Amino acid sequence: MHPIDSFNIRSALRLLALSAALLSLAGCDQVTARLGLNEAQLKDTEAKAIGGACRHALRGVEDCYTLNPKAPKAAVFDGWKEMDQYMRENKIEGTPAVVARPAEPPPKRAAPRASAPAEH
C-alpha cells in the first residue's frame, strides 16, 4: 500500500469519527450550557449565522430581515457584514439561493358585515 493511500484512509476515518461525534451532540442543550451561553447569547449567535448564510446566498441584508423576522436585526447585520468582509478578503463567490422567497400573502380583506334587518 502506498503511504499516501494509508494517510487518506486514516484521515477519512478521523473525519468520520469526528462527524459522528458532532452529530451526536447536535441539538444538545448541554452543549450550550457547557459553553456558558444563555438564551440571549444563543439567539444572537444564531442570528449572526443567519446573516452570514444570507450573504453567502447572495441575498441582501433587507431580504434576510424579511425572511427571518424573529431574528435580532443587529446580530443579523453583524453576521452579514462579517461574511461580506470574509468573502471579499478571500475572493469567495457567493452561491445563489436555491430556495425561492416565499410568496407574499394576498392582502386581507375585511369580512362583509352582516347588516341588521331593516325595521318596517
C-alpha positions as CSV (number, residue, x, y, z in Angstrom):
1,M,0.0,0.0,0.0
2,H,1.3,3.5,-0.9
3,P,1.9,5.8,2.1
4,I,-0.3,8.4,0.7
5,D,-3.2,6.0,0.4
6,S,-2.9,5.0,4.1
7,F,-2.8,8.7,5.0
8,N,-6.0,9.3,3.1
9,I,-7.7,6.3,4.7
10,R,-6.6,7.4,8.2
11,S,-7.8,11.0,7.5
12,A,-11.1,9.7,6.2
13,L,-11.6,7.6,9.4
14,R,-10.8,10.5,11.6
15,L,-13.2,12.7,9.7
16,L,-15.9,10.1,10.0
17,A,-15.3,9.7,13.8
18,L,-15.4,13.5,14.3
19,S,-18.6,13.8,12.2
20,A,-20.2,11.1,14.2
21,A,-19.3,12.8,17.5
22,L,-20.6,16.1,16.3
23,L,-23.8,14.6,15.1
24,S,-24.4,13.0,18.4
25,L,-24.1,16.5,20.0
26,A,-26.3,18.3,17.5
27,G,-29.2,19.9,19.2
28,C,-28.0,19.0,22.7
29,D,-28.9,21.6,25.3
30,Q,-25.9,20.5,27.4
31,V,-23.5,21.8,24.7
32,T,-24.8,25.4,25.1
33,A,-24.8,25.0,28.9
34,R,-21.2,23.9,28.9
35,L,-20.3,26.8,26.6
36,G,-21.9,29.1,29.0
37,L,-24.4,30.6,26.6
38,N,-27.6,32.0,27.9
39,E,-30.7,32.3,25.7
40,A,-30.0,35.9,24.6
41,Q,-26.4,35.0,23.6
42,L,-27.6,31.9,21.8
43,K,-30.2,33.9,19.9
44,D,-27.6,36.5,18.8
45,T,-25.2,33.7,17.7
46,E,-27.9,32.1,15.6
47,A,-28.9,35.5,14.1
48,K,-25.2,36.1,13.1
49,A,-25.1,32.7,11.5
50,I,-28.3,33.6,9.6
51,G,-26.8,36.8,8.4
52,G,-23.7,35.1,7.2
53,A,-25.7,32.5,5.4
54,C,-27.8,35.2,3.7
55,R,-24.7,37.0,2.5
56,H,-23.2,33.7,1.1
57,A,-26.5,33.0,-0.6
58,L,-26.2,36.4,-2.4
59,R,-29.2,37.8,-0.5
60,G,-29.3,41.4,0.6
61,V,-29.5,42.2,4.3
62,E,-33.0,43.5,3.9
63,D,-34.1,40.2,2.3
64,C,-32.5,38.5,5.3
65,Y,-34.6,40.6,7.7
66,T,-37.8,39.8,5.8
67,L,-37.1,36.1,5.6
68,N,-36.2,35.9,9.3
69,P,-38.5,38.3,11.2
70,K,-37.8,36.9,14.6
71,A,-34.0,37.2,14.4
72,P,-32.5,40.3,16.1
73,K,-31.7,42.7,13.2
74,A,-28.4,44.0,14.7
75,A,-27.0,40.5,15.0
76,V,-28.2,39.5,11.5
77,F,-26.5,42.6,10.2
78,D,-23.2,41.8,12.1
79,G,-23.2,38.3,10.6
80,W,-23.9,39.6,7.1
81,K,-21.2,42.2,7.4
82,E,-18.6,39.8,8.7
83,M,-19.3,37.3,6.0
84,D,-19.2,40.0,3.4
85,Q,-15.7,41.1,4.6
86,Y,-14.5,37.5,4.7
87,M,-15.8,36.8,1.2
88,R,-14.1,39.9,-0.2
89,E,-10.8,39.2,1.5
90,N,-10.7,35.6,0.3
91,K,-12.2,36.3,-3.1
92,I,-15.1,33.9,-2.5
93,E,-18.0,34.0,-4.8
94,G,-21.4,33.5,-3.2
95,T,-23.8,30.7,-4.1
96,P,-27.2,31.7,-5.3
97,A,-30.0,30.6,-3.0
98,V,-31.9,27.6,-4.3
99,V,-35.0,28.2,-2.2
100,A,-37.1,31.0,-3.6
101,R,-38.6,33.7,-1.5
102,P,-42.0,32.8,0.0
103,A,-44.9,34.3,-1.9
104,E,-46.4,37.4,-0.3
105,P,-49.8,36.6,1.1
106,P,-52.6,38.5,-0.5
107,P,-53.8,41.5,1.4
108,K,-56.6,40.6,3.9
109,R,-59.9,42.0,3.2
110,A,-62.4,42.7,5.9
111,A,-65.2,40.3,6.1
112,P,-68.5,41.8,5.0
113,R,-70.6,42.8,8.0
114,A,-74.0,41.3,8.3
115,S,-76.4,44.2,8.2
116,A,-79.1,44.5,10.8
117,P,-82.6,43.6,9.5
118,A,-84.5,46.7,8.4
119,E,-87.4,47.6,10.6
120,H,-90.7,48.1,8.8
